[in-house]
């Protein structure tokens, strides 16, 4: 028995190793999420300096994302770094499952030119709580972020500084990045003053937005902030020429004119003020530069128009994705933002869906291996009585499966033989007189129409055995000299009795051995339960003797005792299914035999009718004839 214990402890870890080698391991961040896809972000600008902690726009559409597998609000989206362990901060700017589009900002730790960064998008967990938090996506210098996806509400500040707009704007569906805002020159959006938007003289600033002008007009203002008439900042367009105007100490400075920018097209405008220099960017490229310092401004600002009474006109067109930071972003950051957000050359490449495989994800292979190893640990603590129960259960499994497989092969042979026999019988049943009952070989070969190979096949069929019994009964009732045969009513009854006896013997042959399966079904659980009860009794007896009542001292013994019950159930459950299947096959075969007996007796009565001049027939039988 000690040898059996050692063998069991060695086989279970070997099985775990086999499963590990059979399926390739693949990391999976959390097994509660069923779908993931690989995302790759790269800096399309060659030779650019590395960027740190970059908010990257991820566009999701029906062509590359299964919105039906995710929650309707995108609350189950998760972004994980390439190591498949580190969650990445992200922010769902806009998510529309009905239109099958979403725009999500993800914070990437580092982006280097020529070195694609791989990370993962997980979804497919309907019970997951929302985890998007925009405050961790942007750095502390980001003072304001408007995505303009709100409905009938002022634009919300997604930077975490609560610089929400004073009034809602007019939604512009289908903008460059989801939903934008539309201006007609008379509907500006107010941006209240706040400590995080207060600029000191000469401070650093980065302002950026995507703009689509609708008209070619003079001196239209996209953004303006005035601190009385002595100081202010304005960003706008003059006959298609972007400009930035800086007013400090009553002096006005405007960036020089560059190349015209076409209307009704999306372009990124960005302004970077750093000390005594102001640079205006268009689509990530330096457009104009002037020497000026940012004035001290603490007043509210307006988007889409200048302050009332200004000589400038309001902006007519669309705008989306406004960001303001109290730091001077580098040229590489401006260029990367323009290139990655434009949509023309996507910086983020979306891969295909990968479903969580039960054999490869941590919830599948790793968990299965963990369970198998636990069984090995449990087996190490099993006592002698438990191993006795398991040994008996193993013997019952071997006997039961041997009987079931043997019986299944036997029934398959019977079925094949019956099919061939019925084909031949259908041709013979039209006229049984075609058989020469005085010639045994003629009867065996169904009138000489089958060869030896076919005969060896149909000989497996119980219907053939019944046919042979009926033919033998006819031969015995044939007249020795003339070979004529007539079957009386009494003879028909006798023949049916013989056929019923043959049916009973065939049923005995079919059911032979099934008792071992019934024993496994009824006895397996009791054998396992006996091992469990004895194991629990011994465990508690040991605890009572030692006086230790800790869980660590009780759990191993209880677990090993329950292993015997598991073994008993492993005996009974498969045996129950196999017995039910085999018993159903046997019932079908028995029904076929009963139908064949009825047909055979009817054919005999029709082919060999009783003669009226038979002296042995009674008066009543003659009248019936």
C-alpha positions as CSV (number, residue, x, y, z in Angstrom):
1,X,0.0,0.0,0.0
2,X,2.9,2.3,0.6
3,X,4.0,1.6,-2.9
4,X,0.6,2.7,-4.2
5,X,0.8,5.9,-2.1
6,X,4.2,6.8,-3.6
7,X,3.0,6.0,-7.1
8,X,0.0,8.3,-6.7
9,X,2.1,11.1,-5.4
10,X,4.4,10.8,-8.4
11,X,1.7,10.5,-11.1
12,X,-0.2,13.6,-10.2
13,X,2.7,16.0,-10.6
14,X,3.6,14.2,-13.8
15,X,0.1,14.8,-15.2
16,X,0.5,18.5,-14.3
17,X,3.8,18.6,-16.2
18,X,2.2,17.0,-19.2
19,X,-0.6,19.5,-19.3
20,X,1.9,22.3,-19.0
21,X,4.0,21.0,-21.9
22,X,0.9,20.3,-24.1
23,X,-0.4,23.9,-24.0
24,X,1.8,27.0,-24.5
25,X,1.8,29.4,-21.6
26,X,0.5,32.9,-22.3
27,X,0.2,35.7,-19.9
28,X,-3.3,37.0,-19.2
29,X,-3.7,40.1,-17.0
30,X,-7.0,39.1,-15.3
31,X,-9.1,36.0,-16.0
32,X,-12.3,37.9,-15.4
33,X,-11.8,39.7,-18.7
34,X,-12.6,37.4,-21.7
35,X,-11.2,39.4,-24.7
36,X,-8.1,41.4,-25.3
37,X,-6.3,42.9,-28.2
38,X,-2.8,44.1,-28.7
39,X,-2.2,47.9,-29.4
40,X,1.0,49.3,-30.7
41,X,1.9,53.0,-30.5
42,X,4.9,54.5,-32.3
43,X,6.3,57.9,-32.9
44,X,6.0,58.5,-36.6
45,X,8.6,61.4,-36.4
46,X,12.0,60.0,-37.1
47,X,14.8,61.4,-35.0
48,X,12.5,62.9,-32.4
49,X,13.5,62.9,-28.8
50,X,11.9,60.4,-26.4
51,X,8.6,61.5,-24.9
52,X,7.7,60.7,-21.3
53,X,4.2,60.1,-19.9
54,X,2.4,60.9,-23.1
55,X,-1.5,60.9,-23.4
56,X,-2.2,59.0,-26.5
57,X,-5.5,59.0,-28.4
58,X,-6.9,55.5,-29.1
59,X,-9.7,55.4,-31.7
60,X,-12.0,52.4,-31.6
61,X,-14.4,51.6,-34.4
62,X,-16.6,48.7,-35.5
63,X,-13.9,47.5,-37.9
64,X,-11.4,46.9,-35.1
65,X,-13.4,46.6,-31.9
66,X,-16.4,44.4,-30.9
67,X,-18.7,46.8,-29.2
68,X,-21.2,43.9,-28.6
69,X,-18.7,42.1,-26.3
70,X,-18.1,45.2,-24.2
71,X,-20.4,47.0,-21.8
72,X,-22.6,49.7,-23.3
73,X,-20.8,52.4,-21.5
74,X,-17.3,51.0,-22.0
75,X,-16.9,50.6,-18.2
76,X,-15.1,47.2,-18.6
77,X,-12.3,48.7,-20.7
78,X,-8.8,48.2,-19.2
79,X,-5.4,49.1,-20.6
80,X,-2.4,47.2,-19.5
81,X,1.3,47.7,-20.3
82,X,3.2,45.3,-22.5
83,X,4.3,43.2,-19.5
84,X,0.6,42.3,-19.1
85,X,0.8,43.2,-15.5
86,X,0.9,47.0,-15.1
87,X,-2.5,48.8,-15.6
88,X,-2.2,52.1,-17.5
89,X,-4.2,55.2,-16.6
90,X,-6.9,56.0,-19.2
91,X,-9.8,58.2,-19.8
92,X,-12.9,57.5,-22.0
93,X,-13.5,60.8,-23.7
94,X,-16.4,59.6,-25.8
95,X,-18.0,56.1,-26.1
96,X,-21.0,55.4,-28.3
97,X,-21.9,51.7,-28.6
98,X,-24.8,52.6,-30.9
99,X,-22.6,54.3,-33.5
100,X,-19.8,51.9,-32.7
101,X,-17.1,54.4,-32.0
102,X,-15.0,55.4,-29.0
103,X,-12.2,57.8,-28.2
104,X,-10.0,56.9,-25.3
105,X,-6.9,58.7,-23.9
106,X,-4.2,56.4,-22.5
107,X,-1.1,57.5,-20.7
108,X,2.0,55.8,-22.2
109,X,5.1,55.9,-20.0
110,X,7.5,56.4,-22.8
111,X,7.4,56.8,-26.6
112,X,10.6,56.7,-28.6
113,X,11.1,57.1,-32.3
114,X,11.7,53.8,-34.1
115,X,10.7,51.7,-31.0
116,X,7.0,50.7,-31.1
117,X,5.4,50.4,-27.7
118,X,3.1,47.5,-27.2
119,X,0.2,47.5,-24.7
120,X,-3.1,45.7,-24.2
121,X,-6.7,46.5,-24.3
122,X,-8.9,44.2,-22.2
123,X,-12.7,44.0,-22.3
124,X,-15.6,41.5,-22.0
125,X,-16.4,41.7,-18.3
126,X,-20.0,42.9,-17.8
127,X,-19.6,43.0,-14.0
128,X,-16.5,45.2,-13.9
129,X,-16.7,48.6,-12.3
130,X,-15.8,51.7,-14.2
131,X,-12.1,52.5,-13.7
132,X,-11.3,55.4,-16.1
133,X,-9.8,58.4,-14.3
134,X,-8.7,61.4,-16.3
135,X,-6.9,63.0,-13.5
136,X,-4.1,60.4,-13.8
137,X,-3.8,60.6,-17.6
138,X,-2.5,64.2,-17.7
139,X,0.3,65.7,-15.8
140,X,0.0,68.4,-13.1
141,X,0.8,71.2,-15.6
142,X,-2.3,70.4,-17.7
143,X,-4.8,72.9,-16.4
144,X,-7.7,72.4,-18.8
145,X,-8.9,69.7,-21.2
146,X,-12.2,69.9,-23.1
147,X,-13.4,66.9,-25.2
148,X,-16.9,68.4,-25.9
149,X,-18.7,65.1,-25.7
150,X,-21.3,66.4,-23.2
151,X,-25.0,66.6,-24.1
152,X,-26.8,69.8,-23.2
153,X,-24.2,70.5,-20.5
154,X,-21.2,72.8,-20.3
155,X,-17.9,71.2,-21.5
156,X,-16.4,69.3,-18.6
157,X,-12.7,69.8,-17.6
158,X,-11.1,66.3,-17.8
159,X,-7.8,67.4,-16.4
160,X,-9.0,67.1,-12.9
161,X,-8.8,70.8,-12.0
162,X,-12.6,71.4,-12.3
163,X,-12.3,74.2,-14.9
164,X,-15.7,73.4,-16.3
165,X,-17.1,75.9,-18.9
166,X,-19.7,78.4,-17.9
167,X,-22.2,77.5,-20.6
168,X,-22.8,74.7,-23.1
169,X,-22.0,74.9,-26.7
170,X,-23.6,73.7,-29.9
171,X,-22.7,70.0,-30.6
172,X,-21.0,69.2,-33.9
173,X,-21.5,65.5,-34.6
174,X,-18.8,63.7,-36.6
175,X,-15.9,66.0,-36.0
176,X,-12.3,65.0,-36.2
177,X,-12.4,63.4,-32.8
178,X,-15.9,62.3,-32.1
179,X,-18.3,65.1,-31.1
180,X,-17.0,68.7,-31.3
181,X,-18.5,72.1,-30.9
182,X,-19.8,74.5,-33.6
183,X,-19.6,78.3,-33.5
184,X,-21.5,80.8,-35.6
185,X,-19.7,83.9,-34.3
186,X,-22.4,84.8,-31.7
187,X,-22.4,81.8,-29.4
188,X,-19.1,81.8,-27.5
189,X,-18.3,79.5,-24.6
190,X,-17.1,81.1,-21.4
191,X,-14.2,79.7,-19.4
192,X,-14.3,81.0,-15.8
193,X,-11.3,82.3,-14.0
194,X,-9.6,79.9,-11.5
195,X,-6.3,79.7,-9.7
196,X,-5.1,76.9,-12.0
197,X,-5.7,79.1,-15.0
198,X,-4.0,82.2,-13.6
199,X,-0.9,83.2,-15.5
200,X,1.8,85.4,-14.2
201,X,3.8,87.8,-16.5
202,X,6.4,85.9,-18.5
203,X,5.0,82.5,-17.5
204,X,5.1,79.4,-19.7
205,X,1.9,78.3,-21.6
206,X,0.8,75.7,-24.1
207,X,-2.6,76.1,-25.9
208,X,-3.8,73.7,-28.5
209,X,-7.0,72.8,-30.3
210,X,-8.2,71.3,-33.5
211,X,-10.0,73.9,-35.6
212,X,-12.1,73.7,-38.8
213,X,-12.9,77.2,-40.1
214,X,-16.1,77.5,-42.1
215,X,-15.5,80.9,-43.7
216,X,-12.7,83.0,-44.9
217,X,-13.1,86.1,-42.8
218,X,-10.9,88.9,-41.4
219,X,-9.8,89.0,-37.8
220,X,-11.9,86.1,-36.4
221,X,-11.0,85.1,-32.8
222,X,-10.9,81.4,-31.8
223,X,-9.8,82.1,-28.2
224,X,-9.4,85.3,-26.3
225,X,-8.5,86.3,-22.7
226,X,-8.5,90.0,-21.8
227,X,-7.3,91.6,-18.5
228,X,-8.8,95.0,-19.2
229,X,-7.5,96.7,-22.3
230,X,-3.9,96.8,-21.2
231,X,-3.1,93.1,-21.5
232,X,-4.6,90.1,-23.2
233,X,-4.1,87.1,-25.5
234,X,-6.0,86.2,-28.6
235,X,-5.6,83.3,-31.1
236,X,-7.5,83.5,-34.3
237,X,-7.5,83.7,-38.1
238,X,-7.2,86.6,-40.5
239,X,-8.3,85.8,-44.0
240,X,-7.1,82.2,-43.6
241,X,-3.8,83.2,-41.9
242,X,-3.6,81.9,-38.3
243,X,-2.2,84.4,-35.8
244,X,-1.5,84.9,-32.1
245,X,-1.9,88.4,-30.7
246,X,-0.2,89.4,-27.4
247,X,-1.0,92.6,-25.5
248,X,1.3,93.5,-22.6
249,X,1.6,96.9,-21.0
250,X,-0.5,98.4,-23.7
251,X,1.7,97.1,-26.5
252,X,0.3,94.7,-29.1
253,X,2.4,92.1,-30.8
254,X,1.2,89.7,-33.5
255,X,2.9,86.8,-35.0
256,X,4.0,87.4,-38.6
257,X,1.8,86.0,-41.4
258,X,2.7,82.7,-42.9
259,X,1.2,80.6,-45.6
260,X,-2.6,80.6,-45.9
261,X,-4.5,77.6,-44.3
262,X,-7.5,76.3,-46.2
263,X,-11.0,76.5,-44.8
264,X,-13.4,73.6,-44.2
265,X,-10.4,71.4,-43.3
266,X,-9.2,70.3,-39.8
267,X,-5.9,71.8,-38.6
268,X,-4.2,71.8,-35.3
269,X,-3.4,75.2,-33.8
270,X,-0.9,75.3,-31.0
271,X,0.7,78.2,-29.1
272,X,3.7,77.8,-27.0
273,X,5.0,80.7,-24.8
274,X,8.3,80.2,-23.1
275,X,9.9,83.2,-21.5
276,X,10.4,85.9,-24.1
277,X,9.4,83.8,-27.1
278,X,6.0,82.8,-28.6
279,X,5.8,80.1,-31.2
280,X,2.6,79.4,-33.2
281,X,2.3,75.8,-34.6
282,X,0.0,74.6,-37.4
283,X,-0.4,70.8,-37.8
284,X,2.7,70.2,-35.6
285,X,5.0,72.5,-37.6
286,X,6.3,75.9,-36.6
287,X,4.2,78.5,-38.4
288,X,5.3,81.8,-36.9
289,X,7.5,83.0,-34.1
290,X,7.7,86.3,-32.3
291,X,9.5,87.8,-29.4
292,X,7.1,88.6,-26.6
293,X,6.2,87.6,-23.0
294,X,2.9,86.3,-21.8
295,X,1.1,89.0,-19.8
296,X,-0.3,88.4,-16.4
297,X,-3.9,87.2,-16.8
298,X,-6.4,86.1,-14.2
299,X,-9.7,87.1,-15.9
300,X,-12.2,84.7,-17.5
301,X,-11.6,83.6,-21.1
302,X,-13.9,83.1,-24.1
303,X,-13.8,80.4,-26.7
304,X,-15.2,81.2,-30.2
305,X,-15.3,85.0,-29.8
306,X,-13.5,88.0,-28.2
307,X,-14.7,90.1,-25.2
308,X,-17.8,92.2,-25.9
309,X,-17.0,95.5,-27.7
310,X,-13.9,94.1,-29.3
311,X,-13.0,94.9,-32.9
312,X,-12.6,91.2,-33.7
313,X,-15.4,89.0,-35.1
314,X,-16.5,85.8,-33.6
315,X,-15.2,82.5,-35.0
316,X,-17.4,80.6,-37.5
317,X,-16.6,76.9,-37.7
318,X,-16.0,73.8,-35.6
319,X,-13.5,73.1,-32.8
320,X,-12.6,70.0,-30.8
321,X,-10.0,68.9,-28.2
322,X,-9.0,72.0,-26.4
323,X,-6.0,71.7,-24.0
324,X,-4.3,74.3,-22.0
325,X,-1.1,73.7,-19.9
326,X,0.9,76.0,-17.7
327,X,4.1,74.6,-19.2
328,X,5.9,75.0,-22.5
329,X,5.6,71.7,-24.4
330,X,8.5,70.7,-26.6
331,X,8.3,70.8,-30.4
332,X,8.4,67.0,-30.3
333,X,5.4,66.8,-28.1
334,X,3.4,69.2,-30.4
335,X,4.4,67.3,-33.5
336,X,3.5,63.9,-31.9
337,X,0.1,65.2,-30.8
338,X,-0.6,66.6,-34.3
339,X,0.5,63.4,-36.0
340,X,-1.2,61.0,-33.6
341,X,-4.6,62.8,-33.3
342,X,-5.1,63.7,-37.0
343,X,-6.3,60.2,-37.9
344,X,-4.5,60.3,-41.3
345,X,-1.5,58.5,-40.0
346,X,-2.6,56.7,-36.9
347,X,0.1,56.4,-34.2
348,X,-1.9,53.6,-32.5
349,X,-2.3,50.3,-34.4
350,X,-5.1,48.1,-33.2
351,X,-4.6,44.3,-33.4
352,X,-7.1,41.5,-33.6
353,X,-9.2,40.1,-30.7
354,X,-7.8,37.3,-28.6
355,X,-10.3,35.3,-26.7
356,X,-9.3,34.0,-23.3
357,X,-8.6,30.3,-23.8
358,X,-9.3,28.1,-20.8
359,X,-6.1,26.2,-21.3
360,X,-3.8,29.2,-21.7
361,X,-5.1,32.0,-19.5
362,X,-4.3,32.1,-15.8
363,X,-7.9,31.1,-15.2
364,X,-7.5,28.1,-17.5
365,X,-4.1,26.3,-17.6
366,X,-2.6,27.9,-14.5
367,X,-5.7,27.2,-12.5
368,X,-6.0,23.6,-13.8
369,X,-2.3,23.0,-13.0
370,X,-2.9,24.5,-9.5
371,X,-5.8,22.2,-8.9
372,X,-3.8,19.1,-10.1
373,X,-1.0,20.0,-7.8
374,X,-3.4,20.4,-4.9
375,X,-4.6,16.8,-5.6
376,X,-1.0,15.7,-5.3
377,X,-0.7,17.5,-1.9
378,X,-3.9,15.9,-0.7
379,X,-2.8,12.5,-1.8
380,X,0.3,12.8,0.3
381,X,-1.8,13.2,3.5
382,X,-4.1,10.3,2.7
383,X,-4.2,7.5,5.3
384,X,-4.2,3.7,4.8
385,X,-7.9,3.3,5.0
386,X,-8.4,6.1,2.4
387,X,-6.0,4.4,0.0
388,X,-7.9,1.1,0.5
389,X,-11.2,2.8,-0.6
390,X,-9.4,4.4,-3.6
391,X,-7.8,1.1,-4.6
392,X,-11.3,-0.6,-4.6
393,X,-12.7,2.3,-6.7
394,X,-9.9,2.0,-9.2
395,X,-10.6,-1.7,-9.6
396,X,-14.3,-0.9,-10.1
397,X,-13.4,1.7,-12.7
398,X,-11.2,-0.8,-14.6
399,X,-13.8,-3.5,-14.5
400,X,-16.7,-1.2,-15.4
401,X,-14.9,0.5,-18.3
402,X,-13.7,-2.9,-19.7
403,X,-17.3,-4.2,-19.6
404,X,-18.7,-1.1,-21.2
405,X,-16.2,-1.0,-24.0
406,X,-16.5,-4.7,-24.7
407,X,-20.3,-4.4,-24.7
408,X,-20.2,-1.4,-27.0
409,X,-18.1,-3.2,-29.5
410,X,-20.4,-6.2,-29.3
411,X,-23.5,-4.0,-30.0
412,X,-21.8,-2.3,-32.9
413,X,-21.0,-5.8,-34.5
414,X,-24.7,-6.8,-33.9
415,X,-25.9,-3.6,-35.6
416,X,-23.7,-4.0,-38.6
417,X,-24.8,-7.7,-39.0
418,X,-28.4,-6.8,-38.5
419,X,-28.3,-4.2,-41.2
420,X,-26.8,-6.6,-43.7
421,X,-29.2,-9.4,-42.7
422,X,-32.3,-7.2,-43.1
423,X,-31.2,-6.3,-46.7
424,X,-31.1,-10.0,-47.6
425,X,-34.2,-10.9,-45.6
426,X,-36.3,-8.3,-47.4
427,X,-35.6,-10.1,-50.7
428,X,-36.2,-13.6,-49.2
429,X,-39.4,-12.8,-47.2
430,X,-41.5,-12.5,-50.4
431,X,-41.3,-16.3,-50.9
432,X,-40.0,-18.6,-48.1
433,X,-40.5,-21.6,-50.4
434,X,-37.3,-20.5,-52.2
435,X,-35.4,-22.0,-49.2
436,X,-34.6,-25.7,-49.4
437,X,-35.2,-26.6,-45.7
438,X,-33.9,-30.1,-46.3
439,X,-30.5,-28.5,-47.1
440,X,-28.9,-27.0,-44.1
441,X,-26.3,-25.1,-46.2
442,X,-29.0,-23.6,-48.3
443,X,-30.8,-22.3,-45.1
444,X,-27.5,-21.0,-43.6
445,X,-26.8,-19.0,-46.7
446,X,-30.4,-17.7,-47.1
447,X,-31.0,-19.7,-50.3
448,X,-27.4,-19.6,-51.4
449,X,-27.4,-15.9,-52.0
450,X,-24.7,-14.8,-49.6
451,X,-21.0,-15.6,-49.6
452,X,-18.9,-16.8,-46.6
453,X,-17.7,-13.2,-45.7
454,X,-21.3,-11.9,-45.6
455,X,-22.4,-15.0,-43.7
456,X,-19.7,-14.4,-41.0
457,X,-21.0,-10.8,-40.6
458,X,-24.8,-11.6,-40.4
459,X,-24.1,-14.5,-38.1
460,X,-23.4,-11.8,-35.4
461,X,-27.1,-10.6,-35.7
462,X,-29.6,-12.0,-33.2
463,X,-32.2,-11.7,-36.0
464,X,-30.3,-14.3,-38.0
465,X,-30.3,-16.6,-35.0
466,X,-34.1,-16.3,-34.8
467,X,-34.4,-16.9,-38.5
468,X,-32.4,-20.1,-38.2
469,X,-34.6,-21.3,-35.3
470,X,-37.7,-20.7,-37.4
471,X,-36.2,-22.5,-40.4
472,X,-35.2,-25.5,-38.2
473,X,-38.8,-25.8,-37.0
474,X,-40.1,-25.7,-40.6
475,X,-37.7,-28.5,-41.5
476,X,-38.9,-30.7,-38.7
477,X,-42.5,-30.4,-40.0
478,X,-41.8,-31.3,-43.6
479,X,-43.1,-34.6,-45.0
480,X,-40.2,-37.0,-45.5
481,X,-41.1,-38.1,-49.0
482,X,-42.7,-35.2,-50.8
483,X,-40.9,-32.4,-49.0
484,X,-44.3,-30.6,-48.6
485,X,-45.0,-28.7,-45.5
486,X,-48.2,-27.5,-43.9
487,X,-48.3,-25.6,-40.6
488,X,-51.3,-26.0,-38.4
489,X,-52.4,-23.5,-35.8
490,X,-50.9,-25.6,-33.1
491,X,-47.6,-25.7,-35.0
492,X,-47.6,-22.0,-35.4
493,X,-48.0,-21.6,-31.6
494,X,-45.2,-24.1,-31.0
495,X,-42.9,-22.2,-33.4
496,X,-43.7,-18.9,-31.8
497,X,-42.8,-20.4,-28.4
498,X,-39.5,-21.6,-29.7
499,X,-38.8,-18.1,-31.1
500,X,-39.7,-16.5,-27.8
501,X,-37.3,-18.8,-26.1
502,X,-34.6,-17.8,-28.6
503,X,-35.5,-14.1,-27.9
504,X,-35.0,-14.7,-24.2
505,X,-31.6,-16.3,-24.7
506,X,-30.5,-13.4,-27.0
507,X,-31.6,-10.9,-24.3
508,X,-29.6,-12.8,-21.7
509,X,-26.5,-12.6,-24.0
510,X,-27.1,-8.9,-24.6
511,X,-27.4,-8.0,-20.9
512,X,-24.5,-10.2,-19.8
513,X,-22.0,-8.1,-17.8
514,X,-24.1,-5.0,-17.3
515,X,-24.4,-6.0,-13.6
516,X,-20.9,-4.8,-13.1
517,X,-22.0,-1.3,-14.2
518,X,-24.9,-1.4,-11.9
519,X,-22.6,-2.4,-9.0
520,X,-20.3,0.5,-9.9
521,X,-23.3,2.9,-9.9
522,X,-24.7,1.8,-6.6
523,X,-21.5,0.7,-4.8
524,X,-19.0,3.3,-5.9
525,X,-20.3,6.2,-3.9
526,X,-20.7,4.0,-0.8
527,X,-17.2,2.8,-1.0
528,X,-15.9,6.3,-1.3
529,X,-18.2,7.5,1.5
530,X,-16.9,4.7,3.7
531,X,-13.3,5.8,3.1
532,X,-14.3,9.4,3.9
533,X,-16.1,8.6,7.1
534,X,-13.3,6.5,8.4
535,X,-10.7,9.2,7.4
536,X,-12.7,11.9,9.2
537,X,-13.0,9.7,12.3
538,X,-9.3,9.0,12.4
539,X,-8.6,12.7,11.9
540,X,-10.8,13.8,14.8
541,X,-9.3,11.0,16.9
542,X,-5.8,12.3,16.2
543,X,-6.9,15.8,17.1
544,X,-8.5,14.7,20.3
545,X,-5.3,12.9,21.3
546,X,-3.0,15.8,20.4
547,X,-5.3,18.6,21.6
548,X,-4.5,20.8,18.6
549,X,-7.6,22.4,17.1
550,X,-6.0,24.6,14.5
551,X,-7.2,24.7,11.0
552,X,-3.8,23.7,9.7
553,X,-4.0,20.5,11.7
554,X,-7.6,19.6,10.6
555,X,-7.7,20.6,7.0
556,X,-5.2,18.1,5.5
557,X,-6.9,15.1,7.1
558,X,-10.4,16.2,6.1
559,X,-9.2,17.0,2.5
560,X,-7.5,13.6,2.1
561,X,-10.6,11.9,3.5
562,X,-12.9,13.6,1.0
563,X,-10.6,12.4,-1.8
564,X,-12.1,8.9,-1.3
565,X,-15.6,10.3,-1.9
566,X,-14.3,11.9,-5.1
567,X,-13.0,8.6,-6.2
568,X,-16.3,6.9,-5.6
569,X,-18.2,9.6,-7.6
570,X,-15.7,9.1,-10.4
571,X,-16.7,5.4,-10.4
572,X,-20.4,6.0,-10.4
573,X,-21.0,9.0,-12.7
574,X,-19.3,7.6,-15.8
575,X,-20.8,4.2,-15.1
576,X,-24.3,5.7,-14.9
577,X,-23.9,7.4,-18.3
578,X,-22.5,4.2,-19.9
579,X,-25.2,2.0,-18.5
580,X,-28.0,4.3,-19.7
581,X,-26.5,4.4,-23.2
582,X,-25.9,0.7,-23.5
583,X,-29.3,-0.2,-21.9
584,X,-31.0,2.0,-24.5
585,X,-29.2,0.2,-27.3
586,X,-30.2,-3.2,-25.9
587,X,-33.9,-2.1,-25.7
588,X,-33.8,-1.0,-29.4
589,X,-32.3,-4.4,-30.4
590,X,-35.0,-6.2,-28.3
591,X,-37.7,-4.3,-30.1
592,X,-36.2,-5.2,-33.5
593,X,-36.2,-8.9,-32.5
594,X,-39.9,-8.9,-31.4
595,X,-40.9,-7.2,-34.6
596,X,-38.9,-9.8,-36.6
597,X,-40.6,-12.7,-34.8
598,X,-44.0,-11.3,-35.6
599,X,-43.1,-10.9,-39.3
600,X,-41.5,-14.3,-39.5
601,X,-44.5,-16.1,-38.0
602,X,-46.8,-14.2,-40.3
603,X,-44.7,-15.2,-43.3
604,X,-44.8,-18.8,-42.2
605,X,-48.5,-18.9,-41.8
606,X,-48.9,-17.3,-45.2
607,X,-46.4,-19.5,-47.1
608,X,-47.3,-22.8,-45.4
609,X,-51.1,-22.8,-44.9
610,X,-52.8,-25.7,-43.1
611,X,-54.3,-28.3,-45.5
612,X,-58.0,-29.1,-45.0
613,X,-57.4,-32.9,-45.6
614,X,-54.9,-33.2,-42.8
615,X,-56.3,-36.1,-40.7
616,X,-54.6,-34.6,-37.7
617,X,-56.5,-31.4,-37.9
618,X,-59.5,-31.0,-35.7
619,X,-63.0,-30.3,-36.9
620,X,-62.7,-26.7,-35.8
621,X,-59.3,-26.2,-37.5
622,X,-60.7,-27.6,-40.8
623,X,-63.6,-25.1,-40.6
624,X,-61.1,-22.3,-40.1
625,X,-59.0,-23.5,-43.0
